Amino acid sequence: MSTHTPRRPRRGALTPYLFLAPGLLLFSVFRLYPLLDGLRLSFTNARLGRAEYGWVGLANYERLLEDTRFHTSLWNTAFYTAASTLPILAIPLVLAVALNRGVVLRTFLRSAFFFPFTLSVVTVGLTWLWLLDPIVGPFNYYLRGLGLPVRSWLADPYTAMWAIILTTVWWVAGYYLVIYLAGLQDIPPELYEAAALDGASGWRSFWSITLPLLRPVLLFVFVTHIIGSFQIFGQVFVLTQGGPGDATRTVVQHLYETAFQNFFHFGSASAMAWVLFGLIVMFSLIQFRLLRGHTEY
Amino acid sequence: MPSVRDRPGRRTARSAARRTALTGVLVMLALLWLSPAVWVLVTSLKFTPDIIRLPPEWIPWPATLEHYGEVLFSSSRTARIGRAFLNSTVVSVGAVVIVVFASATTAYPLARMRFPGRDLVFGVVVGSLMIPSAVILVPQYVLTQRLGWLSTYQGLIVPEAAMTFAFGVFLLRQFFLSIPGELEDAARVDGASPWDIFRRILLPLSQPALGALAIFAFRSAWNDFLWPLIAVNKPDMFPLPVALALLRGAYSSESYGPIMAGATLSALPLLIVFLLANRRIIEGVRLGGVKG
């Protein structure tokens, strides 16, 4: 840097960019560039190990229209997302409201529910694989003890996805619980006191105070959950590997196999990724539209 | 359901009894919630023939550490948990260092300086939180391959750091904004440079947020599965989740002992962090989650 030219003011103007440089370098090279490069790849016939590849226009996307396994995986992902949303929104909410009622041992309880969230998806998957073992697993043993029907939950196409949902609820409920608790603490207690003075029942104040004021938190949980569900992979990989048949095959698993296990077809996998991305963006926008509204108080 | 903060006059015997009952129900639920994890620990301590005995025995007696010895030190199996533990440690610590440094230096001007392009930078970085990592999987692999980073530590560390970076910027900027500016103004009058202010004033005051971010980054790097699954193809370089997933394939389904020992080992570091820094983690989730 030359010191004798009248650079002082310009050096001051550079300061913010010097601070930004390392972070933005990391971000541009490993987030932005791959995102756009993925779009480019989706229009090519790139393969693993193929040095030269060509432009194929929309061929990869057209092939997806005929790829029935991709359709199955889209459907399964949609089913998983739809079926898991209510339990994942509601169970932590009920727990949070209960924990917020001045129970003792609050920290212990919150930590107990949060703990599974510190585990990796593989550990969680292995845990439930063992619990749900059809013959020697404790889950079926206790069900039998209660006189309930048992089955090979993970090997039965009608129950495998539900077992994956159960596993996921156990894994992430504590995270959403903590977020709900934070939201509940921001609701001014005077509102409940006023409602109680007016003779509102517990349910009434839950519906008219708690839920409306939790709206931004609910929106956050909803969007986070949907983005996560569209990408479900680890649980499926460990618990069922997409089976039985293709009953639990999901989009990211199909993408993973297309790119890295069976066909090494990067172009086609990138097209899948962008279809998935488009769906996620679309759903997020719809949710923001639906759930926005007045949240000021 | 009213979470009415009770004033003394309202505290009746009936509501106290209800609260006790509610606590009882929640404690039972919490124990039920923890039971799968306890079952993993119990299984890992049993002798192999005892593991599949029904009815399930919740006290591992006689106990043994043989499964731990096997997964840590035996080299006959395809996946070596001891080595994977080391790999995960290197990768996670590396990712934490990069994330904390890069997020802090990026968040500082975004929170404290005025310059052209600031809102654009912030918008793009925060908007990228919506980019699903699965979507950039293939191009990131192509990039990592071109750099010659497949099956290397940097090939795991740098992409993991990039994944958590946007969240870190968001979190730290929020926190920096909440720190009053008087100290910095005083330091500036005394001739301190922006770098001095950043290092001597802002960072020390931001320790809670930096700690929360470090834990968050550690957790995501330690637990990430999809990226190392494709970016590593040498068994010696597998981090824990990949090694564990392959351990499952290495044993027949009845040998739950070693698998559960591996699962327990992989859970230990975060369990310890969690017990030591419970409050900070909760605070981090709060800051990152809701305070948008």
Interface residues (C-beta under 8 A of the other chain):
Chain A: A13 T15 P16 Y17 F19 L20 P22 G23 L24 L26 F27 V29 F30 R31 L32 Y33 P34 L35 D37 G38 L41 A46 L95 V97 A98 L99 N100 R101 G102 V103 V104 L105 T107 F108 L109 R110 S111 A112 F113 F114 F115 P116 T118 L119 S120 V121 V122 T123 G125 L126 T127 W128 L129 W130 L131 D133 V136 P138 Y141 Y142 W170 Y175 V178 I179 A182 G183 L184 D186 P189 Y192 E193 A195 A196 A200 G202 W203 S205 F206 T210 P216 V217 F220 I227 F230 Q231 F233 G234 F237 V238 V252 L255 Y256 A259 F260 F266 A269 S270 A273 W274 L276 F277 I280 V281 S284
Chain B: M1 P2 S3 V4 R5 D6 R19 L22 T23 V25 L26 V27 L29 A30 L31 W33 L34 P36 A37 W39 V40 T43 I51 I52 L54 P55 P56 I98 F101 A102 S103 T105 T106 Y108 P109 L110 M113 F115 R118 V121 V124 V125 S128 M130 I131 P132 S133 A134 V135 I136 L137 V138 P139 Q140 Y141 V142 L143 V158 P159 A161 A162 M163 F165 A166 V169 P194 F198 R219 W222 N223 D224 F225 L226 L229 I230 L240 P241 V242 L244 A245 R248 S253 E254 Y256 I259 M260 A263 S266 A267 L270 L271 V273 F274 N278 I281 I282 V285 R286 G289 V290 G292
